[in-house]
Structures are given as structure tokens and as C-alpha cells.
Amino acid sequence: MSKNTALLKKIILITGASTGIGAALAEMLAQEFDDICLVLAARNQTQLELVADRCRQAGAEVLVVPTDLAQLKQVQNLAQLALKHFGRVDILVNNAGYGQMGPIELIPPKAAQEQFAVNFHAPLVLAQALIPIMREQGQGRIVNISSLGGKMPFPTAGMYSCSKFALEALSDVLRMELKAFNIKVTVVEPGPVETDFFRVAGEKIQASIVNYDQTPYAPAFKHSGAIDQQLNFLNWSAAKTAKVIIKAITARNPRPRYLAATGGSILVFMMTKIFPTWARDAFWKRFYGVDKVEREWRKQLSINSKQ
């Protein structure tokens, strides 16, 4: 069976390529498209090599660059190695990201910095490094993987939403600034996906917030364990999400945004255009258990006032 030639001889750099959406995207590109070159970056070199081997078996040429995207020098080195090896990069997919969960009040400055380093600064630095090459070659494409959290802010996921809102704004500005150079910029906004996102988010909470279960936000932390289960019926597979990214990569005139979520368009429209702020706040507070924080706090205030 012949492969698709739409990306013939294209060099594609994908971050966060060791697992989840990034791994699914890399393997799908290698399987479906003829004569492509992949630059795969992630922290976990062992997992990255496994993905690379499967891509090579499917016919792609692959450069593996173990990279901690929270480290500026490593991000800069990633771009340099890609250009040194292949001479250019045609398509940049800024896929790597994670969620630093927890109430804004409790997130340490270092954790906030790391959240923005991976979710915002790394895509920015890679774009800045590759734009001159894309302009010189007369074409290029940048696909930034955001989230529904980049369209709507969620309580106890505020730092994550902040980083994704920043990525959305960056993408809009780049789209306008780079159109003259035939560099197309688009955003893909996944909803819940069957990945390690919530497991990693839980680990980040435990690592960054000391005694989180003894704070006034304890009811919300306790509730957070049920959120993943509540979202299960909406989950997309990583492969299904990767197909949307491929659409963004291959479309002659890509849309500014692609939603990759069940009912995503309706949800975003209702929450941003229809519901008043008070109703939207009430919905998300209940969904994320912040309403329980409010009830417990009022209860405690009532007890204290009677003493």
C-alpha cells in the first residue's frame, strides 16, 4: 500500500514525543507519510528511543534529542541539533506540556516558573530559533498544542490555564506576524485524553505543595481524585487527537484553531458566549470541588462565631 506524499521530505520536530499524543503523532506520521524526517524530543530517552525505533521501522528517518524543556539551554540545543543534522525544520509541533494543579495561593514560585517554562517558554524559544530558517526557505508551519484550559480558566488548574492562555496569545500574534513569510501558525485544543496527564498532575501536587490536605483547600484536593473518573466518558485516545494534529499539519489553509474534544465547540461557546459569569463560576466551582471549600469555610466561621 502506497503512502501519502503530502509531507514528502519534510522535517518535522515534535516535542513531548516519548508518550501520549506526541508518540502517537510521530508513529502515525511515519506510518502514513512517505519519506519524512522526524526530530523527536522528550526527557525520557528510553521511551523516546522505543518510539523512534517504531518510526524507523515504518520508514521515517529519525533524530532523537533527549531534552528537558524546562531548561532553556536544552531547548536551544534542541533547535541547534535539529538544524545541524537536517539543515532545516519545516514543521514545528510544540506538543510537550503538563498540568501544575492546585490553588494559585499554594503553588510555589519555582513550580509556577517550571509550568511556564515547559508550556510557554519552550514553544516560544523553539519558534524564535526556527522562524528565520522557515522564512529563508519560503515556508513553514508551527502547530501549538494548547487545551480547552487555554479557552476557559478552571479553579485548582489556574496555573495550567494561565500557561495555556499565554500559548494561545502567542499563537495568535505569530499567526499575524508570520503570514507574510508563508509561515502558518495554528493551535490544536484537546479536551480530556487517555494519557498520563492526571497521574503526572497528581505527582506535581504532592511534590510542590506541602501538606496540601491540611490547607483550607483540602475539600477540593479530596474531590480532585474523582475528576478523572468524571471525564472518562469524554476521553479521546491519543491516536484520535493525533489525527486532528495531522489535519492541522497538512491542511493547505489551516484554521487558526482545531478543537479536539467531544462537544468541545458547544462547551466553549456556551461557557464563553452564553452563560453569565456567575453561572459559569458556579458550574466550574462545583465541578472542581471548590464549592466544598466555600461551604466548609463558612461552616468553620459559623462555629468560631459561636464560641
Secondary structure, DSSP 8 states (H G I E B T S, - for coil): ---B-TTTT-EEEEES-SSHHHHHHHHHHHHHBSS-EEEEEES-HHHHHHHHHHHHHTT-EEEEEE--TTSHHHHHHHHHHHHHHHS--SEEEE-------S-GGGS-HHHHHHHHIIIIIHHHHHHHHHHHHHHHHT-EEEEEE--GGGTS--TT-HHHHHHHHHHHHHHHHHHHHHGGGTEEEEEEEE-SBSSSHHHHHHHHHHHHSTTGGGSTTHHHHHHHHHHHHHHGGG-B-HHHHHHHHHHHHH-SS--SEEEESTTHHHHHHIIIIIS-HHHHHHHHHHHTTHHHHHHHHHHHHHHHHH-
